[in-house]
Structure formats: C-alpha cells, structure tokens
C-alpha cells in the first residue's frame, strides 16, 4: 500500500510526520483492529445485549381561559394566558413524576398483567421546546409492558390534571404507540461509533509509539538530527525466509550461502545492493584528506552499538572499491569480537594481534588477493587480553604509515564505539570515521553521544552510511527507487540468461 500524497506533508510538522510514518508502517494492523472491534461490537449489539423497546404518547395541556368563546380579543389577556400556561409546565412535569401518579401506573399495569410485583420499566417526560406539548416515553425489555405503561400514564395524568388543577383542556395529541424497532441497542450506530473510536485509539497508540521512537528512519532525519551527510544508503537484503538455507546450499563457501548475507557484489541476486555500494564508492572518492595526495585514504568504519552491520558494510566497501582497480587493504581492528574472516573464509589464527605482539612479521599477516586481485585483508588474529593497549602501541601507528604507501584505500573494521575506547584509538590513526547506522534499529541518542565522543578528540566524522534501509516501508519516492533497482537487477539477469 502506497501513500504517495503523504510525502509532501511529512516535512511540515514533526508530530504530523510521526503520525504519517506510523500509519504507513502499521496501517494493516490498524485496519484489522478497526474491523475486529467493529465486527465484535455488531455481534454483541445484535445477539448478546438485551433489547429495549419504547412506547410514546403526546399530550397538550391548555389553560381553561384559552377555551373561552366570549368574543373578547384582548392582547393583554392573551399574554397573561400564555404566561400562565408556561408557568404550569413545571407543574405538569412534577405531577407526572410524582409518587402519586407512579403508584397508580404500577397498580394499573399489575392489574392488566395479573401480577403482584410492579415490573421494571423506565418512564420519562419531556416538553417539546417552546411548546406546551408533553411527550411521555415508557421503555422496558417487554414490548407489551412499554405500551401498557405509556397508555396507563397518559390516562392517569389526564385524570390527575383535571382533579388537581381543575383543568379540562388536556388533549391527547398522539395515542401511545410502540416503535417497531428496539431503541436500544442500535447495532449499526454502535458499530460505527466503535470503529471510529478504534481508529482514533489505534492512531493515538501509533502516534505515541512513533513520537517516542528515536530510531533511524530516513536519510533526511539523519541529516537534520546529526548535521552529517548520508554518503550511502544500503537497501535491505531481504527476509530470512527469502534466504532460507538448503542442503545443496550448505556445501557452498559460507560467503556464497543464501542464509549468509555477505559479499553482495559476487551474488547476482543482490545486484541492487551492489549498485548501492558502487554509489558509495563514488562518494568515497570525494572524501580525500588534504594531506593525503599520495598516501592511502584511510577510513575507520564503526557503529554506535553492535549488530548494526558495520563489518558487512566494511567488507563490501573494500571489495567494491578493489573491483574498480584501486589497491585496497581491509584490516579487522575489532580485537574483541572479530567478524571479517567470516566474509572471506579465512583463518584468523594469525593476524594483527600476532604482529602487534611481535610474534609475526607484517608480510606474514597479510592475506593477498582475497576474492579480487586488488584486495588484501589483515585479520584480527587471536583475541588478546589487552586490545586497547595493542591498538595504542607505536607499532600499530608505524604499521598504518608503512601500509599507507602501498595502497590507495585502507579500511579499518573498528569495534562499536560506545562504552569502549578501541574505536577512538583506531580512528585517531585514520583520516576520519564513517558511521554505520541500521535503519529502524539504531537510536539517534546513542549516535549523537558517539559522534560527540569523536569530535571531542578532534577526529573527523565524514558521514553516515545507512544500512539495511527498508525502502518499501518509508515512502513513495524510496519505493520507486527500490523498484528501479529490482527492475535493473531482473533485466541484467535475464540478459545474461539470454546470452
């Protein structure tokens, strides 16, 4: 379901934008809630709630002077008559609701039904606005009882007015009549009200959820909140169901298995994602440090928290850049929870830790021509007890300077930066940081704290890479972008098949 007309409204108001985003994300749940409550209300109103019936009668009570036929036509007398009639209205109402009248009504109904205990019913008296017409209504769960109460009340009230007020001009305009349909419940009205309330309630819940949710949603939100450019947007690779592992698939290298989303550029299935990384590669060309005309451009790839996809993004950035003919080195500097080896089917028993500890030479830890002839990889090695001390060593600094003359690009896969100093130490040996944020998961507050952590130490943050961006959920413009790359991928695949 698309909401193309909402895109123009989203930038006008933060609360409105939150509501519209929530409706786009949860419209199906809201619709189901409205339908379930509507159907439930209709069923309860129709079959479970006891029906109530109503009988009504209308009486006109006149002053005796209005009956005079002496030929006088005095305006003063007419005014006096009207005033007296209006003053009698409250008297009529009190008489109708008096115990004297109600007892007689009960007695008459009991006699008609041949019972001893008065049945339950409700009697109400209303005056029609700006008139002297009384409307008597009797309601109960019994059709016959409602009509009997209305009839008895009309007869007894007429008699009491004549006896108490000595008035003969009490006219029954409408005899007691029972309405054909129950006055309560009204299934259609109740259902409509319940559905409207359900819509408002679900909309309120969605609004509160969205307004209190500070997770990353759109590139525009990132730019506005973080004041940083979004240098790349990586689409969602698909659901786990679409990457379900088969028996034949298990025999493939891990980075080619369907259940492992790793190197997108070597899998035709994820062509739209590899295209997004190529666009990122183009943007990286413009992030050239002023003092690095000949040396490598060194980027630290990190995230605020774990499970943001930084290692996947870093591995793909390195591979895509190498495929363009650039000499690229990928170094896994996450010495606490390394992951780069999983993308390339490499053994990490010998790596950066061995070199920094003096147990291996630099040449021994470099894996040459991994997947692409222009890509080299240095893995983390065994997990050390003192990762921060190793990264702070002069050996690491000299290693980066030495390798900088041999490569065009060096990518550090750094650990998450919050609550750990490792990423800051690694970034201090690079030309700047690229933050990986996961769409719908990363919290803006955590990212802001992480960015301040780098800025306070003078480390440049180049921009943000938005990972696993679900374009179909965000809006019409992104949805078209997603469809374009899907079409491109399909066309290329068919072209290869035909060839």
Secondary structure, DSSP 8 states (H G I E B T S, - for coil): ---GGGTTTTTT-HHHHHHHHHHHHHHHHHHHHHHHHHHHHHHIIIIIS--BEEEEEEEEE--GGGG--S----HHHHHHHHHHHHHHHHHHHHHHTSHHHHHHHHHHHHHHHT-SS----EEEEEE-TTS-EEEEEEEES-HHHHHHHHHHHHHHHHHHHHHHH----EEEEEEEEE-SS-SB--HHHHHHHHHHHHHHHHHHHHHHHHHT--B---HHHHHHHH---EEEEEE----TGGG---TTGGGS-GGG-TT----GGG-GGGHHHHHHHHHHHHHHTT---TT-SSS-EEEEEE-SSSSS-HHHHHHHHHHHHHHTT--EEEEE---SS--THHHHT--TTSSHHHHHTTSS-HHHHEE-S-SSTTEEEE---S--S-HHHHHTSHHHHHHHHHHHTT-SEEEEE----TT-SHHHHHHTTSS-EEEEEETTTSBHHHHHHHHHHHHHTT--EEEEEEEEE-HHHH-HHHHHHHHHHHHHHHHHHHHHHH-
